[in-house]
C-alpha cells in the first residue's frame, strides 16, 4: 500500500536513505527540516505516516512527537541512535507507532513502514 510520508529530519543522509528505500513502493515522500510550521504542514500534506528523527540538533524529537499527538493521530515512526530498552519504551510510551534504531538496513526499514501502513488501514 502506498501513501504520503512526511519526513521530519535535518539529516541529509537519513533523508537520502528514506528516498532510496520507499519510492519503489509508490510512496510520496515530503521532507521538512524544522518543527516550526509543522502543524500547517501536517494540515496541508495530510500524510499517512510521519517519520520523525528524534536526534536532531537543538530539537527534542520526543517533545515534537508529543506536539504532533496534540494535533493528529497520524502514525509516527521514531528514528534514533538510542538503542537501550528504556529509550525504546520511552518512545513507544509517547504513542508512536514504532521506534527504530539507526543504523538499519533498507529492507528492515521498508518492512516496518509497510507494517505501520497495513496496521493503520485495518
C-alpha angles and dihedrals in degrees: 000000000000129000147144117301121195112203116200108194144117091207110104093193091053091050090050090049091053092047090050094049106040111036095074087066094055099260119155106219122202119187129207126175102197143049095225110102092011093132090056091048091050091049092048101041098036092203123203089214137018119208108200124193102210093189098071118140114256092003130095105221093193091056089046090053090051089051092051089052089058090060106028147017092213111144111264127200112198117211120200145152089224104109107176121113090240091056092050091048090050090052093049092043090064090062101260117155094230142353117216127184125220137265098047136152123262094242092052091049093047092048092049092050091048090049091054091049092049093047091049093050093053 
